[in-house]
């Protein structure tokens, strides 16, 4: 699958919508003076609470580059919260954004891979034998919360990770925000009648975002992730989505599973970070 800048812009806009929806759902529990949701050149800057994975700037670089004064103000907002500021920058974004950030002392701290699969009404995805996937309702919220939190606490990696570990209590609050946020759907996978995995699903402008998937360690290597993936892809086709996307750590088991299902690497996101209180040069 070839990725043009316009396709990348569309995917990044969907990512902005996802992050902003989750952050705004946090307003029910986070003090107003602490929460930050700020539009920025077609993207968004978000801060929820210290250590939260949604604390970042996403989607910038397709509709201009933030002015120095805007960056000054944003950096001060994060410094006041004693938090590092990270930009997730697509490799298809305007290179001027990378130059502006590195000139201000931001350091490259990692990468994400964005993978995609084109969809149309003819696509079919067979369920995995022995694995049942259902949409989780309110009565399954506790089970879904436990399985995805536990799964994310024990990532399956083949090498170092660029992402710092997130404490369980923070994960529970973040996943709780997704339960409250509009547009997020949750799915549970059972194996042998026992809850084995969970995932989220969101659709924005014909882009199906397959995010938040996790499997409990005892159930790994038994097709749980494949079952969750195929079920959500079937939902995406049913709803007329044109593309499904997944974000993974480079070289991770998740990337391997996703590519085995036919997804192609579309582009990477570079993660550029500036420590709290660091001065621009």
N, C-alpha and C positions, 0 to 999 in steps of 0.2 A: 504494500500500500504506500503510495507516494504521499508525502505530507507537504502541502503548500503552506505559506504563511497565513493564508486566510483560514485554512483548516485549523492550524495551531491557535489562531486568535479565537476561533469559535470554542475550542476545547478549553482554552484559558478562561474565557468568559464563564463557561460552565463551572470551572473550578472556583472562580470568584463567587459565583452564586452560592455554591455549596458552603464555602468557608464563612461567608457573611451570614447565611441563614443559621448556621450553627452558633456563630458568635452572638447574633441577636437573640437567639433562644436563651443564651446564658444571662440575659438581662433580668430574668426572673429571679436570679440568685446572686448576681454580682453587683456590687455598689456601682451606681451610675458614674461616679468619678473615676472608677477603676477601668470600666469597660471602654474600649476604643474601637470604633468602626468608622473608617474614613475612606471615602472615594479618592482614587489617585490615578489619573491618566488612564482611565478604563479599567484599572485594577482596584485593589483595596488593601488597606493596612488594618490589621486587627490585633487587638490585645484583649485577652480574656482574664487570665490569672497567671501567676508565675508558674513556669513549667508546662503550660498547656501547649499542645502541638499546633494549635491554631494561631499562636502568636507569630505573625509573619506578614510580609507583603507579597501578594500574589497577583498575577495577571498584568503586571506593568511591562511596558516596552513595546506595545502594539499601537498605542495612541499617544505617542510622545513620551518624553522623559521628564520626570519631576524637576522643577526648578530648584536651585540651591536653597532658596529660602524655605521651600516646602520640606525639603530633606532636613534642614536645620530644625524646623519645628517638630517633625516626626521623631527625629533622634532625641530631642529633648523630652518628648512624651514618654519614650521608652526608658530613657535615663531616669526620669522621675519615678518610674515604676521599678527601677533597679533590674531591668531585664535587657538581655541582648536583643538586637534588631536584625532579623534575617529577611533577605529578599530571595524569593524563588524565581529565577529568571530563565525563561525558555531560550534554548539555543537558536530559535527562530525569531526572537525579539530583536529590537533595534540594538545593534552593538554599542551604540552610544550610552545605553544604560549601564552596561558592564564597565565602560571606561569611567563614567561618572562615579560609580560606586567604589571602584578600586582606587580612584584618585582621592576618595574620602577616607580611605583606610579600611574598607571592608575586605575581609579575607575569604577565600574559597574554602568552605568547610565540608562540602559534599555534593552529591548529585542525586537526582531522582530520574527514573526512566518512565516515560509515558508511552504506553502501548495501546494500539487500537485495532479494531476489527470492523470492516464495513459490513453493514446489515441491509437486508431487503426482505421482502415478504416471502421469498422462496427459501430462506435459511431455516434449517431444522437442527435442533440440538437434543439428542436423546438423553434421557435421564440415566444416571449411574445405577446399576442394579445394586440393591441392598441399602441404598441411601435414600431417605425420604426428606424432601425439602418442602417447607410450608412457610407461608408468611406469618410472622409473629405479631399477634395482637397484644392488647393491653395485658391480658392474663399471662402472656409469655414474656413480659418485659423483664422480670427478674431472671429467668433462665437465660434469655438472650444477653442480658447485661453480664452475667457471670461467665458465660462461655467466651464472649469476645474479649472481655477484660483479661481473663486467665490466658487466653491464646496470645494476646498481645504482650502479656508479661513474659512469655517464654517464646520469643521469636526463633524461627528456624533459619539460621544463617550459615553460609559457607565462607566465612571471612569476616573482616572488621566491618562495622557499621558506622555511618556518618551521623546517625541520629542518637542523641542522648536518651538514656532510659527514662521512661515516664512513670512516676509512682502510681501504684494501683488506685489510690484515692483520687488522683487527678484524672486517670483514665475513666473511672466510674462517673466523675462529674462531666467529662467531655462526652462520653457515650450517652449520659442522661440528657445532655443538651440536644443530641441528635434525635432522641426520642421525642423531645418537645418541639423540634424545628419542623416547619412545613416542608413537605416534599420528600423527606427521608422515609424509606421503607426498610423494614427489618425482616430477615429470613433466618430460620433455624433449620439445621440439618440433623437428623437422627440416624444412628447406625445401630441396628439391633435393638431398636426401641429406646436407645439412650441418646441424650443430647450430645452431639459431637462437634458441632461447629455453628458459626453464625456469620452473617454478612449484612451489609447495607446496600441500598440501591436508590439512585436518584436520576430523574430525567430532566434535562434542561435544553430547550431548543433543539430537540432531536438527538441530543447527545446523552447516551446512557452511561452513567458513572457507576462502575462496579467497585465499591470501596469498602473498607472496614472489614474485610474477610479474615476470619481466624478459626483455627482448628485446635481442639484440646490435644496436648501431646500424645496421650495414649491412642488417639484415633488417626494420627497422621500416617500417610502412605496407604490409605485405604479408600481413596477416591472422594473424600469429603469436599475438598476444595473444588474438584472437578464438578461435583454435583451442584454445589452452590453456584459455580460459574455458569453452567449450562442452564440452570433454572432461571437465572437472572437474564441470560441472553434470550431465552424463550420469551420472557416478559418484555424485553426490549423490542423484539420483533413484533410481538402482538400490539405494542403501542406505537409502531411506526417509526422507531428510531432509525437513524441513518448510520450511526457509528456507536460502538461501545468502546469505552476507554478504561484502562486500569493503570494505576501508578504503583511502581514497585521500587524497592532498593535494587541498584545494579547488581547483577549476579546472584540474586536471591532465589530461593526455592519458588517463591511466588512468581518471579519472572519466568523461571523455567516452566512452571505449570501453565502460565498464561500463553507463552509462545507455543507450547505443545498443543494448545487448543486453537491455534491458528492466528493469534495476535501477532502483529509486527511492531517493532520498535519505531515509533513515530519521531520522537525527539527526546532530548534530556532537559532537565531543569538544573541549572547550577544554583547551589545554595551559597549565598554570600552573606557573611555575618559580621556585625560590629558589636564588640562588647559594650555593656552598659557603661556610660560615662567616658568612653573614648572620644578624644577630640579629633575633629577633621584637620587635615594638613593642607 
